[in-house]
């Protein structure tokens, strides 16, 4: 069965408390901060972007399972903050890890679900025997206009998964998608920051797609929430994933392991993948996981995953240690690191 062979992850060590952002924007900012249920978020250093994060998680994924980079036949990098508008991130990753020039490589962009779309593509290529292993990456250095509600959540981080058929640590039993043209969030070419439909991003966008996609998956394989040990849903804030979990019949205990947004923010394309990594880091053989992503514009991908006995032989990512090891910055330093103090130049 096609599944996850190895994985890697990365979050920057710098953090900013949402209260520090709220101090700049006054009472409204404080209310937004509390309403999102986010205490702090990751901040990329001045020399970190989607490409550097993608390279780091790719190297970790290869190291975790011991395959050779030359065995990887496809690389897909999902992000909405690729450093180049015209120049793929996937080629940078391929060169950096020492992959062969005959790889299939491309960048994906579907808001926050581009990383899970990359997993589906790798699954198809492996299943069709076009490649032996595929490397799927979800990575972002999220953009947000100063003072906008997004600024309290937009963070940085990523995860990578090697997809294959040999020494699989987690079988991907099934996957489904649910997609509509729902313009809840957007960023036009050459615009530095995204716009969003505020409350519109909730019911007709996030909840509709995650609920329908997850139900479609469970109907397909005839499963129920009680069949799963863990569940992870896209995390734009600390409240939405817990609310949608309850709507679908999942308990807080099933959802809390993969819930990272309150302490690292919304890592966009890295959000659901990072939540899945947090679960895999502690998972035992036989554990069953449901993971559903969400990307504005809009769509969701859902996965039914069963952990195998091979999980005991893979090198875990150490995500928990990365999250604990942190250094706080003030708002001025945050703006400098994000390049916003000089208009992004």
Phi and psi restraints in degrees (value plus and minus 20) as a CYANA .aco file:
   2 UNK   PHI     -91.1   -51.1
   2 UNK   PSI     118.7   158.7
   3 UNK   PHI    -186.8  -146.8
   3 UNK   PSI    -187.3  -147.3
   4 UNK   PHI    -106.0   -66.0
   4 UNK   PSI     106.9   146.9
   5 UNK   PHI    -120.3   -80.3
   5 UNK   PSI     -57.5   -17.5
   6 UNK   PHI    -176.3  -136.3
   6 UNK   PSI     145.1   185.1
   7 UNK   PHI    -174.7  -134.7
   7 UNK   PSI     138.1   178.1
   8 UNK   PHI    -166.3  -126.3
   8 UNK   PSI     142.1   182.1
   9 UNK   PHI    -171.7  -131.7
   9 UNK   PSI     142.5   182.5
  10 UNK   PHI    -179.5  -139.5
  10 UNK   PSI     115.5   155.5
  11 UNK   PHI    -153.2  -113.2
  11 UNK   PSI     120.0   160.0
  12 UNK   PHI     -81.4   -41.4
  12 UNK   PSI     133.9   173.9
  13 UNK   PHI    -100.2   -60.2
  13 UNK   PSI     -40.6    -0.6
  14 UNK   PHI     -96.5   -56.5
  14 UNK   PSI     124.2   164.2
  15 UNK   PHI    -157.0  -117.0
  15 UNK   PSI     133.5   173.5
  16 UNK   PHI    -151.6  -111.6
  16 UNK   PSI     113.6   153.6
  17 UNK   PHI     -94.7   -54.7
  17 UNK   PSI     121.4   161.4
  18 UNK   PHI     -83.8   -43.8
  18 UNK   PSI     -45.9    -5.9
  19 UNK   PHI     -84.6   -44.6
  19 UNK   PSI     -52.0   -12.0
  20 UNK   PHI     -87.1   -47.1
  20 UNK   PSI     -58.3   -18.3
  21 UNK   PHI     -88.9   -48.9
  21 UNK   PSI     -61.3   -21.3
  22 UNK   PHI     -82.4   -42.4
  22 UNK   PSI     -52.0   -12.0
  23 UNK   PHI     -80.9   -40.9
  23 UNK   PSI     -51.8   -11.8
  24 UNK   PHI     -94.3   -54.3
  24 UNK   PSI     -54.7   -14.7
  25 UNK   PHI    -126.2   -86.2
  25 UNK   PSI     -14.9    25.1
  26 UNK   PHI      61.0   101.0
  26 UNK   PSI    -178.2  -138.2
  27 UNK   PHI     -81.3   -41.3
  27 UNK   PSI     -60.1   -20.1
  28 UNK   PHI     -81.0   -41.0
  28 UNK   PSI     -60.2   -20.2
  29 UNK   PHI     -83.5   -43.5
  29 UNK   PSI     -60.3   -20.3
  30 UNK   PHI     -84.4   -44.4
  30 UNK   PSI     -59.7   -19.7
  31 UNK   PHI     -85.8   -45.8
  31 UNK   PSI     -60.6   -20.6
  32 UNK   PHI     -83.9   -43.9
  32 UNK   PSI     -63.9   -23.9
  33 UNK   PHI     -77.6   -37.6
  33 UNK   PSI     -67.7   -27.7
  34 UNK   PHI     -88.8   -48.8
  34 UNK   PSI     -57.7   -17.7
  35 UNK   PHI     -85.5   -45.5
  35 UNK   PSI     -48.5    -8.5
  36 UNK   PHI    -104.3   -64.3
  36 UNK   PSI     -31.6     8.4
  37 UNK   PHI      36.4    76.4
  37 UNK   PSI      26.2    66.2
  38 UNK   PHI    -144.7  -104.7
  38 UNK   PSI     103.7   143.7
  39 UNK   PHI    -106.5   -66.5
  39 UNK   PSI     -58.5   -18.5
  40 UNK   PHI    -179.1  -139.1
  40 UNK   PSI     148.5   188.5
  41 UNK   PHI    -164.2  -124.2
  41 UNK   PSI     140.0   180.0
  42 UNK   PHI     -94.8   -54.8
  42 UNK   PSI     130.4   170.4
  43 UNK   PHI    -148.9  -108.9
  43 UNK   PSI     100.8   140.8
  44 UNK   PHI     -89.0   -49.0
  44 UNK   PSI     122.5   162.5
  45 UNK   PHI     -88.2   -48.2
  45 UNK   PSI     152.1   192.1
  46 UNK   PHI     -84.1   -44.1
  46 UNK   PSI     -41.3    -1.3
  47 UNK   PHI    -131.4   -91.4
  47 UNK   PSI      -0.5    39.5
  48 UNK   PHI    -130.0   -90.0
  48 UNK   PSI     115.9   155.9
  49 UNK   PHI    -167.1  -127.1
  49 UNK   PSI    -192.6  -152.6
  50 UNK   PHI     -79.5   -39.5
  50 UNK   PSI     -56.1   -16.1
  51 UNK   PHI     -87.3   -47.3
  51 UNK   PSI     -66.3   -26.3
  52 UNK   PHI     -86.8   -46.8
  52 UNK   PSI     -58.7   -18.7
  53 UNK   PHI     -85.1   -45.1
  53 UNK   PSI     -61.9   -21.9
  54 UNK   PHI     -83.3   -43.3
  54 UNK   PSI     -60.8   -20.8
  55 UNK   PHI     -83.4   -43.4
  55 UNK   PSI     -64.0   -24.0
  56 UNK   PHI     -82.4   -42.4
  56 UNK   PSI     -67.2   -27.2
  57 UNK   PHI     -89.5   -49.5
  57 UNK   PSI     -52.2   -12.2
  58 UNK   PHI     -85.0   -45.0
  58 UNK   PSI     -65.0   -25.0
  59 UNK   PHI     -81.9   -41.9
  59 UNK   PSI     -60.9   -20.9
  60 UNK   PHI     -84.3   -44.3
  60 UNK   PSI     -61.3   -21.3
  61 UNK   PHI     -81.4   -41.4
  61 UNK   PSI     -63.3   -23.3
  62 UNK   PHI     -84.5   -44.5
  62 UNK   PSI     -63.4   -23.4
  63 UNK   PHI     -85.3   -45.3
  63 UNK   PSI     -52.4   -12.4
  64 UNK   PHI     -84.7   -44.7
  64 UNK   PSI     -50.6   -10.6
  65 UNK   PHI    -138.1   -98.1
  65 UNK   PSI     -29.8    10.2
  66 UNK   PHI      61.5   101.5
  66 UNK   PSI      -8.2    31.8
  67 UNK   PHI     -98.3   -58.3
  67 UNK   PSI     147.7   187.7
  68 UNK   PHI    -111.8   -71.8
  68 UNK   PSI     125.4   165.4
  69 UNK   PHI     -79.6   -39.6
  69 UNK   PSI     -51.2   -11.2
  70 UNK   PHI     -88.5   -48.5
  70 UNK   PSI     -34.1     5.9
  71 UNK   PHI    -104.2   -64.2
  71 UNK   PSI     -32.4     7.6
  72 UNK   PHI     -99.2   -59.2
  72 UNK   PSI     104.8   144.8
  73 UNK   PHI    -121.3   -81.3
  73 UNK   PSI     -31.0     9.0
  74 UNK   PHI    -170.1  -130.1
  74 UNK   PSI     121.1   161.1
  75 UNK   PHI    -151.7  -111.7
  75 UNK   PSI     102.9   142.9
  76 UNK   PHI    -144.3  -104.3
  76 UNK   PSI     109.2   149.2
  77 UNK   PHI    -135.2   -95.2
  77 UNK   PSI      95.1   135.1
  78 UNK   PHI    -117.1   -77.1
  78 UNK   PSI     106.9   146.9
  79 UNK   PHI    -186.5  -146.5
  79 UNK   PSI     136.7   176.7
  80 UNK   PHI    -132.6   -92.6
  80 UNK   PSI      -6.0    34.0
  81 UNK   PHI    -155.1  -115.1
  81 UNK   PSI      23.3    63.3
  82 UNK   PHI     -77.4   -37.4
  82 UNK   PSI     118.5   158.5
  83 UNK   PHI     -85.4   -45.4
  83 UNK   PSI     -43.6    -3.6
  84 UNK   PHI    -140.1  -100.1
  84 UNK   PSI     118.7   158.7
  85 UNK   PHI     -93.1   -53.1
  85 UNK   PSI     -56.3   -16.3
  86 UNK   PHI    -151.6  -111.6
  86 UNK   PSI      71.5   111.5
  87 UNK   PHI     140.0   180.0
  87 UNK   PSI      90.5   130.5
  88 UNK   PHI     -89.1   -49.1
  88 UNK   PSI     122.6   162.6
  89 UNK   PHI     -93.2   -53.2
  89 UNK   PSI     -52.2   -12.2
  90 UNK   PHI     -79.9   -39.9
  90 UNK   PSI     -54.6   -14.6
  91 UNK   PHI     -89.6   -49.6
  91 UNK   PSI     -54.5   -14.5
  92 UNK   PHI     -83.5   -43.5
  92 UNK   PSI     -64.8   -24.8
  93 UNK   PHI     -82.6   -42.6
  93 UNK   PSI     -66.4   -26.4
  94 UNK   PHI     -78.0   -38.0
  94 UNK   PSI     -65.3   -25.3
  95 UNK   PHI     -85.2   -45.2
  95 UNK   PSI     -61.7   -21.7
  96 UNK   PHI     -87.3   -47.3
  96 UNK   PSI     -54.1   -14.1
  97 UNK   PHI    -111.3   -71.3
  97 UNK   PSI     -26.9    13.1
  98 UNK   PHI      65.7   105.7
  98 UNK   PSI       7.4    47.4
  99 UNK   PHI     -90.8   -50.8
  99 UNK   PSI     140.2   180.2
 100 UNK   PHI     -96.3   -56.3
 100 UNK   PSI     136.1   176.1
 101 UNK   PHI     -88.6   -48.6
 101 UNK   PSI     -33.3     6.7
 102 UNK   PHI    -111.8   -71.8
 102 UNK   PSI       0.7    40.7
 103 UNK   PHI     -93.4   -53.4
 103 UNK   PSI     135.1   175.1
 104 UNK   PHI    -105.9   -65.9
 104 UNK   PSI     106.5   146.5
 105 UNK   PHI    -160.9  -120.9
 105 UNK   PSI     119.3   159.3
 106 UNK   PHI    -184.4  -144.4
 106 UNK   PSI     137.8   177.8
 107 UNK   PHI    -120.2   -80.2
 107 UNK   PSI     123.0   163.0
 108 UNK   PHI    -133.5   -93.5
 108 UNK   PSI     129.5   169.5
 109 UNK   PHI    -164.7  -124.7
 109 UNK   PSI      88.8   128.8
 110 UNK   PHI    -169.2  -129.2
 110 UNK   PSI      42.7    82.7
 111 UNK   PHI      25.8    65.8
 111 UNK   PSI    -150.0  -110.0
 112 UNK   PHI    -105.3   -65.3
 112 UNK   PSI     -17.8    22.2
 113 UNK   PHI    -130.3   -90.3
 113 UNK   PSI      -6.4    33.6
 114 UNK   PHI     -83.3   -43.3
 114 UNK   PSI     -51.7   -11.7
 115 UNK   PHI     -89.2   -49.2
 115 UNK   PSI     -59.8   -19.8
 116 UNK   PHI     -94.0   -54.0
 116 UNK   PSI     -49.6    -9.6
 117 UNK   PHI     -83.5   -43.5
 117 UNK   PSI     -56.1   -16.1
 118 UNK   PHI     -84.3   -44.3
 118 UNK   PSI     -57.8   -17.8
 119 UNK   PHI     -82.6   -42.6
 119 UNK   PSI     -64.1   -24.1
 120 UNK   PHI     -81.6   -41.6
 120 UNK   PSI     -60.7   -20.7
 121 UNK   PHI     -84.4   -44.4
 121 UNK   PSI     -62.6   -22.6
 122 UNK   PHI     -84.2   -44.2
 122 UNK   PSI     -58.4   -18.4
 123 UNK   PHI     -78.3   -38.3
 123 UNK   PSI     -65.9   -25.9
 124 UNK   PHI     -84.3   -44.3
 124 UNK   PSI     -61.2   -21.2
 125 UNK   PHI     -87.3   -47.3
 125 UNK   PSI     -59.3   -19.3
 126 UNK   PHI     -89.5   -49.5
 126 UNK   PSI     -63.9   -23.9
 127 UNK   PHI     -82.0   -42.0
 127 UNK   PSI     -56.9   -16.9
 128 UNK   PHI    -101.2   -61.2
 128 UNK   PSI     -23.1    16.9
 129 UNK   PHI      46.8    86.8
 129 UNK   PSI       1.2    41.2
 130 UNK   PHI     -92.3   -52.3
 130 UNK   PSI     -50.7   -10.7
 131 UNK   PHI    -158.2  -118.2
 131 UNK   PSI     137.8   177.8
 132 UNK   PHI    -104.2   -64.2
 132 UNK   PSI     -62.2   -22.2
 133 UNK   PHI    -154.7  -114.7
 133 UNK   PSI     124.2   164.2
 134 UNK   PHI    -141.9  -101.9
 134 UNK   PSI     125.3   165.3
 135 UNK   PHI    -131.9   -91.9
 135 UNK   PSI      95.2   135.2
 136 UNK   PHI    -130.6   -90.6
 136 UNK   PSI     108.0   148.0
 137 UNK   PHI    -145.2  -105.2
 137 UNK   PSI     115.5   155.5
 138 UNK   PHI    -139.2   -99.2
 138 UNK   PSI      95.6   135.6
 139 UNK   PHI    -167.3  -127.3
 139 UNK   PSI     120.4   160.4
 140 UNK   PHI    -174.4  -134.4
 140 UNK   PSI     128.8   168.8
 141 UNK   PHI    -139.5   -99.5
 141 UNK   PSI      68.6   108.6
 142 UNK   PHI     -85.9   -45.9
 142 UNK   PSI     121.4   161.4
 143 UNK   PHI    -117.2   -77.2
 143 UNK   PSI     128.3   168.3
 144 UNK   PHI    -179.3  -139.3
 144 UNK   PSI     115.0   155.0
 145 UNK   PHI     -89.5   -49.5
 145 UNK   PSI     118.3   158.3
 146 UNK   PHI     -74.6   -34.6
 146 UNK   PSI     109.4   149.4
 147 UNK   PHI      70.6   110.6
 147 UNK   PSI     -36.0     4.0
 148 UNK   PHI     -95.2   -55.2
 148 UNK   PSI     135.1   175.1
 149 UNK   PHI     -78.7   -38.7
 149 UNK   PSI     -50.1   -10.1
 150 UNK   PHI     -83.0   -43.0
 150 UNK   PSI     -45.8    -5.8
 151 UNK   PHI     -82.6   -42.6
 151 UNK   PSI     -47.5    -7.5
 152 UNK   PHI     -94.2   -54.2
 152 UNK   PSI     -36.7     3.3
 153 UNK   PHI    -135.5   -95.5
 153 UNK   PSI     -54.3   -14.3
 154 UNK   PHI     -78.8   -38.8
 154 UNK   PSI      96.0   136.0
 155 UNK   PHI    -149.4  -109.4
 155 UNK   PSI    -187.4  -147.4
 156 UNK   PHI    -156.7  -116.7
 156 UNK   PSI     124.1   164.1
 157 UNK   PHI     141.4   181.4
 157 UNK   PSI     155.4   195.4
 158 UNK   PHI    -190.2  -150.2
 158 UNK   PSI     150.3   190.3
 159 UNK   PHI    -168.0  -128.0
 159 UNK   PSI     132.7   172.7
 160 UNK   PHI    -150.5  -110.5
 160 UNK   PSI     125.1   165.1
 161 UNK   PHI    -151.3  -111.3
 161 UNK   PSI     110.2   150.2
 162 UNK   PHI    -111.5   -71.5
 162 UNK   PSI     102.7   142.7
 163 UNK   PHI    -125.1   -85.1
 163 UNK   PSI     111.2   151.2
 164 UNK   PHI    -184.5  -144.5
 164 UNK   PSI    -187.4  -147.4
 165 UNK   PHI    -137.5   -97.5
 165 UNK   PSI     -32.1     7.9
 166 UNK   PHI    -123.8   -83.8
 166 UNK   PSI     119.8   159.8
 167 UNK   PHI      29.5    69.5
 167 UNK   PSI      27.9    67.9
 168 UNK   PHI     -92.9   -52.9
 168 UNK   PSI     107.8   147.8
 169 UNK   PHI    -111.0   -71.0
 169 UNK   PSI     -38.1     1.9
 170 UNK   PHI    -171.8  -131.8
 170 UNK   PSI      93.5   133.5
 171 UNK   PHI     -91.2   -51.2
 171 UNK   PSI     113.9   153.9
 172 UNK   PHI    -115.2   -75.2
 172 UNK   PSI      79.5   119.5
 173 UNK   PHI     -91.7   -51.7
 173 UNK   PSI     -54.9   -14.9
 174 UNK   PHI    -183.7  -143.7
 174 UNK   PSI     136.6   176.6
 175 UNK   PHI    -166.0  -126.0
 175 UNK   PSI     126.4   166.4
 176 UNK   PHI    -158.9  -118.9
 176 UNK   PSI     143.7   183.7
 177 UNK   PHI    -155.8  -115.8
 177 UNK   PSI     136.4   176.4
 178 UNK   PHI    -161.9  -121.9
 178 UNK   PSI      99.6   139.6
 179 UNK   PHI    -157.0  -117.0
 179 UNK   PSI     115.2   155.2
 180 UNK   PHI    -161.7  -121.7
 180 UNK   PSI     149.0   189.0
 181 UNK   PHI    -113.0   -73.0
 181 UNK   PSI      63.8   103.8
 182 UNK   PHI    -137.2   -97.2
 182 UNK   PSI      82.1   122.1
 183 UNK   PHI    -101.7   -61.7
 183 UNK   PSI      52.2    92.2
 184 UNK   PHI    -110.1   -70.1
 184 UNK   PSI     -34.8     5.2
 185 UNK   PHI    -179.5  -139.5
 185 UNK   PSI     116.1   156.1
 186 UNK   PHI    -179.3  -139.3
 186 UNK   PSI     140.1   180.1
 187 UNK   PHI    -169.9  -129.9
 187 UNK   PSI      96.7   136.7
 188 UNK   PHI     -95.7   -55.7
 188 UNK   PSI     139.3   179.3
 189 UNK   PHI     -74.1   -34.1
 189 UNK   PSI     114.8   154.8
 190 UNK   PHI      56.0    96.0
 190 UNK   PSI     -23.6    16.4
 191 UNK   PHI    -105.2   -65.2
 191 UNK   PSI     112.3   152.3
 192 UNK   PHI     -95.8   -55.8
 192 UNK   PSI     -46.5    -6.5
 193 UNK   PHI    -147.1  -107.1
 193 UNK   PSI     128.2   168.2
 194 UNK   PHI    -100.1   -60.1
 194 UNK   PSI     137.8   177.8
 195 UNK   PHI    -129.0   -89.0
 195 UNK   PSI     143.7   183.7
 196 UNK   PHI    -172.9  -132.9
 196 UNK   PSI     140.8   180.8
 197 UNK   PHI    -110.4   -70.4
 197 UNK   PSI      -0.2    39.8
 198 UNK   PHI      29.2    69.2
 198 UNK   PSI    -137.5   -97.5
 199 UNK   PHI     -81.6   -41.6
 199 UNK   PSI     -45.0    -5.0
 200 UNK   PHI     -81.3   -41.3
 200 UNK   PSI     -43.3    -3.3
 201 UNK   PHI     -91.7   -51.7
 201 UNK   PSI     -32.0     8.0
 202 UNK   PHI    -105.0   -65.0
 202 UNK   PSI    -108.5   -68.5
 203 UNK   PHI     -79.5   -39.5
 203 UNK   PSI     -75.1   -35.1
 204 UNK   PHI     -97.2   -57.2
 204 UNK   PSI     -31.3     8.7
 205 UNK   PHI    -130.5   -90.5
 205 UNK   PSI    -103.3   -63.3
 206 UNK   PHI     -76.6   -36.6
 206 UNK   PSI     -78.2   -38.2
 207 UNK   PHI     -87.3   -47.3
 207 UNK   PSI     -62.3   -22.3
 208 UNK   PHI     -78.1   -38.1
 208 UNK   PSI     -66.6   -26.6
 209 UNK   PHI     -94.0   -54.0
 209 UNK   PSI     -63.4   -23.4
 210 UNK   PHI     -86.1   -46.1
 210 UNK   PSI     -64.0   -24.0
 211 UNK   PHI     -82.5   -42.5
 211 UNK   PSI     -68.7   -28.7
 212 UNK   PHI     -85.8   -45.8
 212 UNK   PSI     -60.9   -20.9
 213 UNK   PHI     -86.7   -46.7
 213 UNK   PSI     -63.6   -23.6
 214 UNK   PHI     -85.8   -45.8
 214 UNK   PSI     -63.7   -23.7
 215 UNK   PHI     -83.5   -43.5
 215 UNK   PSI     -58.8   -18.8
 216 UNK   PHI     -80.8   -40.8
 216 UNK   PSI     -62.2   -22.2
 217 UNK   PHI     -84.7   -44.7
 217 UNK   PSI     -68.3   -28.3
 218 UNK   PHI     -86.5   -46.5
 218 UNK   PSI     -55.2   -15.2
 219 UNK   PHI     -85.1   -45.1
 219 UNK   PSI     -59.0   -19.0
 220 UNK   PHI     -82.1   -42.1
 220 UNK   PSI     -62.0   -22.0
 221 UNK   PHI    -126.8   -86.8
 221 UNK   PSI     -15.2    24.8
 222 UNK   PHI      38.5    78.5
 222 UNK   PSI      29.1    69.1
 223 UNK   PHI    -129.4   -89.4
 223 UNK   PSI     146.0   186.0
 224 UNK   PHI    -150.1  -110.1
 224 UNK   PSI     143.7   183.7
 225 UNK   PHI     -74.9   -34.9
 225 UNK   PSI     -52.8   -12.8
 226 UNK   PHI     -89.1   -49.1
 226 UNK   PSI     -33.0     7.0
 227 UNK   PHI     -97.0   -57.0
 227 UNK   PSI     -31.5     8.5
 228 UNK   PHI    -126.8   -86.8
 228 UNK   PSI     123.1   163.1
 229 UNK   PHI    -106.0   -66.0
 229 UNK   PSI     -51.8   -11.8
 230 UNK   PHI    -159.1  -119.1
 230 UNK   PSI     132.5   172.5
 231 UNK   PHI    -162.1  -122.1
 231 UNK   PSI     120.1   160.1
 232 UNK   PHI    -155.7  -115.7
 232 UNK   PSI     113.8   153.8
 233 UNK   PHI    -145.9  -105.9
 233 UNK   PSI     135.9   175.9
 234 UNK   PHI     -72.4   -32.4
 234 UNK   PSI     122.9   162.9
 235 UNK   PHI    -143.0  -103.0
 235 UNK   PSI      59.5    99.5
 236 UNK   PHI     -93.2   -53.2
 236 UNK   PSI     -40.8    -0.8
 237 UNK   PHI    -177.1  -137.1
 237 UNK   PSI    -193.8  -153.8
 238 UNK   PHI    -105.1   -65.1
 238 UNK   PSI     -32.7     7.3
 239 UNK   PHI    -116.6   -76.6
 239 UNK   PSI     -63.9   -23.9
 240 UNK   PHI     -75.2   -35.2
 240 UNK   PSI     -68.6   -28.6
 241 UNK   PHI     -84.3   -44.3
 241 UNK   PSI     -55.0   -15.0
 242 UNK   PHI     -91.1   -51.1
 242 UNK   PSI     -56.7   -16.7
 243 UNK   PHI     -87.6   -47.6
 243 UNK   PSI     -64.3   -24.3
 244 UNK   PHI     -88.8   -48.8
 244 UNK   PSI     -53.1   -13.1
 245 UNK   PHI     -81.5   -41.5
 245 UNK   PSI     -64.3   -24.3
 246 UNK   PHI     -84.9   -44.9
 246 UNK   PSI     -60.0   -20.0
 247 UNK   PHI     -79.8   -39.8
 247 UNK   PSI     -54.8   -14.8
 248 UNK   PHI    -109.0   -69.0
 248 UNK   PSI     -27.1    12.9
 249 UNK   PHI      77.0   117.0
 249 UNK   PSI      -5.5    34.5
 250 UNK   PHI    -113.4   -73.4
 250 UNK   PSI     127.0   167.0
 251 UNK   PHI    -105.8   -65.8
 251 UNK   PSI     145.7   185.7
 252 UNK   PHI     -83.0   -43.0
 252 UNK   PSI     -57.2   -17.2
 253 UNK   PHI     -82.1   -42.1
 253 UNK   PSI     -59.1   -19.1
 254 UNK   PHI     -87.9   -47.9
 254 UNK   PSI     -49.3    -9.3
 255 UNK   PHI    -118.3   -78.3
 255 UNK   PSI     -40.5    -0.5
 256 UNK   PHI     -92.4   -52.4
 256 UNK   PSI     -48.6    -8.6
 257 UNK   PHI     -82.9   -42.9
 257 UNK   PSI     -62.5   -22.5
 258 UNK   PHI    -107.6   -67.6
 258 UNK   PSI     -19.1    20.9
 259 UNK   PHI    -105.5   -65.5
 259 UNK   PSI      83.2   123.2
 260 UNK   PHI    -132.1   -92.1
 260 UNK   PSI     -37.9     2.1
 261 UNK   PHI     -74.0   -34.0
 261 UNK   PSI     -59.9   -19.9
 262 UNK   PHI     -79.3   -39.3
 262 UNK   PSI     -43.2    -3.2
 263 UNK   PHI    -135.2   -95.2
 263 UNK   PSI     -30.6     9.4
 264 UNK   PHI    -150.6  -110.6
 264 UNK   PSI     -26.6    13.4
 265 UNK   PHI      66.5   106.5
 265 UNK   PSI    -193.5  -153.5
 266 UNK   PHI    -112.6   -72.6
 266 UNK   PSI      90.6   130.6
 267 UNK   PHI    -111.8   -71.8
 267 UNK   PSI      -1.5    38.5
 268 UNK   PHI      34.2    74.2
 268 UNK   PSI    -132.8   -92.8
 269 UNK   PHI     -84.3   -44.3
 269 UNK   PSI     -37.6     2.4
 270 UNK   PHI    -110.7   -70.7
 270 UNK   PSI     -23.9    16.1
 271 UNK   PHI     -83.1   -43.1
 271 UNK   PSI     -83.9   -43.9
 272 UNK   PHI     -85.3   -45.3
 272 UNK   PSI     -62.2   -22.2
 273 UNK   PHI     -77.5   -37.5
 273 UNK   PSI     -60.5   -20.5
 274 UNK   PHI     -87.1   -47.1
 274 UNK   PSI     -58.2   -18.2
 275 UNK   PHI     -82.4   -42.4
 275 UNK   PSI     -58.9   -18.9
 276 UNK   PHI     -86.0   -46.0
 276 UNK   PSI     -59.4   -19.4
 277 UNK   PHI     -81.3   -41.3
 277 UNK   PSI     -63.6   -23.6
 278 UNK   PHI     -78.4   -38.4
 278 UNK   PSI     -55.8   -15.8
 279 UNK   PHI     -93.1   -53.1
 279 UNK   PSI     -67.0   -27.0
 280 UNK   PHI     -80.6   -40.6
 280 UNK   PSI     -50.7   -10.7
 281 UNK   PHI     -83.9   -43.9
 281 UNK   PSI     -42.6    -2.6
 282 UNK   PHI    -140.1  -100.1
 282 UNK   PSI     -21.1    18.9
 283 UNK   PHI     -88.1   -48.1
 283 UNK   PSI     132.8   172.8
 284 UNK   PHI    -136.1   -96.1
 284 UNK   PSI     137.4   177.4
 285 UNK   PHI     -72.6   -32.6
 285 UNK   PSI     113.5   153.5
 286 UNK   PHI      75.6   115.6
 286 UNK   PSI     -36.5     3.5
 287 UNK   PHI     -82.4   -42.4
 287 UNK   PSI     121.7   161.7
 288 UNK   PHI    -136.6   -96.6
 288 UNK   PSI     115.4   155.4
 289 UNK   PHI    -145.6  -105.6
 289 UNK   PSI     117.9   157.9
 290 UNK   PHI    -132.7   -92.7
 290 UNK   PSI     109.2   149.2
 291 UNK   PHI    -150.6  -110.6
 291 UNK   PSI     107.9   147.9
 292 UNK   PHI    -152.0  -112.0
 292 UNK   PSI     102.9   142.9
 293 UNK   PHI    -113.9   -73.9
 293 UNK   PSI     151.7   191.7
 294 UNK   PHI    -166.0  -126.0
 294 UNK   PSI     116.1   156.1
 295 UNK   PHI    -150.4  -110.4
 295 UNK   PSI     111.2   151.2
 296 UNK   PHI     -83.5   -43.5
 296 UNK   PSI     127.7   167.7
 297 UNK   PHI      98.1   138.1
 297 UNK   PSI     -40.5    -0.5
 298 UNK   PHI    -173.0  -133.0
 298 UNK   PSI     133.7   173.7
 299 UNK   PHI    -188.6  -148.6
 299 UNK   PSI     144.1   184.1
 300 UNK   PHI    -155.8  -115.8
 300 UNK   PSI     128.4   168.4
 301 UNK   PHI    -141.3  -101.3
 301 UNK   PSI     115.2   155.2
 302 UNK   PHI    -144.2  -104.2
 302 UNK   PSI     124.0   164.0
 303 UNK   PHI    -153.8  -113.8
 303 UNK   PSI     118.7   158.7
 304 UNK   PHI    -126.9   -86.9
 304 UNK   PSI     101.6   141.6
 305 UNK   PHI    -149.3  -109.3
 305 UNK   PSI     116.3   156.3
 306 UNK   PHI    -140.8  -100.8
 306 UNK   PSI     105.0   145.0
 307 UNK   PHI     -93.7   -53.7
 307 UNK   PSI     116.1   156.1
 308 UNK   PHI    -123.5   -83.5
 308 UNK   PSI     155.7   195.7
 309 UNK   PHI     -86.5   -46.5
 309 UNK   PSI     -38.7     1.3
 310 UNK   PHI     -87.8   -47.8
 310 UNK   PSI     -34.1     5.9
 311 UNK   PHI     -80.5   -40.5
 311 UNK   PSI     -45.9    -5.9
 312 UNK   PHI     -94.3   -54.3
 312 UNK   PSI     -35.7     4.3
 313 UNK   PHI    -123.1   -83.1
 313 UNK   PSI     -27.5    12.5
 314 UNK   PHI    -108.2   -68.2
 314 UNK   PSI     131.8   171.8
 315 UNK   PHI    -101.1   -61.1
 315 UNK   PSI      97.5   137.5
 316 UNK   PHI     -89.5   -49.5
 316 UNK   PSI     141.2   181.2
 317 UNK   PHI    -100.3   -60.3
 317 UNK   PSI     -45.4    -5.4
 318 UNK   PHI      55.8    95.8
 318 UNK   PSI       6.8    46.8
 319 UNK   PHI     -78.9   -38.9
 319 UNK   PSI     -60.6   -20.6
 320 UNK   PHI     -78.5   -38.5
 320 UNK   PSI     -61.7   -21.7
 321 UNK   PHI     -87.4   -47.4
 321 UNK   PSI     -56.9   -16.9
 322 UNK   PHI     -82.8   -42.8
 322 UNK   PSI     -59.9   -19.9
 323 UNK   PHI     -88.2   -48.2
 323 UNK   PSI     -58.9   -18.9
 324 UNK   PHI     -90.7   -50.7
 324 UNK   PSI     -56.6   -16.6
 325 UNK   PHI     -99.9   -59.9
 325 UNK   PSI      84.4   124.4
 326 UNK   PHI    -167.1  -127.1
 326 UNK   PSI     141.3   181.3
 327 UNK   PHI    -159.1  -119.1
 327 UNK   PSI     103.5   143.5
 328 UNK   PHI    -103.0   -63.0
 328 UNK   PSI     125.6   165.6
 329 UNK   PHI    -144.2  -104.2
 329 UNK   PSI     137.1   177.1
 330 UNK   PHI    -107.2   -67.2
 330 UNK   PSI     158.6   198.6
 331 UNK   PHI     -86.9   -46.9
 331 UNK   PSI     -57.0   -17.0
 332 UNK   PHI     -83.7   -43.7
 332 UNK   PSI     -62.4   -22.4
 333 UNK   PHI     -86.7   -46.7
 333 UNK   PSI     -60.1   -20.1
 334 UNK   PHI     -77.4   -37.4
 334 UNK   PSI     -65.8   -25.8
 335 UNK   PHI     -85.5   -45.5
 335 UNK   PSI     -58.2   -18.2
 336 UNK   PHI     -84.4   -44.4
 336 UNK   PSI     -66.2   -26.2
 337 UNK   PHI     -83.3   -43.3
 337 UNK   PSI     -54.6   -14.6
 338 UNK   PHI    -100.7   -60.7
 338 UNK   PSI     -25.7    14.3
 339 UNK   PHI      56.8    96.8
 339 UNK   PSI     -11.9    28.1
 340 UNK   PHI    -101.0   -61.0
 340 UNK   PSI     -37.1     2.9
 341 UNK   PHI     -88.3   -48.3
 341 UNK   PSI     -41.1    -1.1
 342 UNK   PHI    -141.7  -101.7
 342 UNK   PSI       8.9    48.9
 343 UNK   PHI      53.1    93.1
 343 UNK   PSI       2.0    42.0
 344 UNK   PHI      65.2   105.2
 344 UNK   PSI     -13.9    26.1
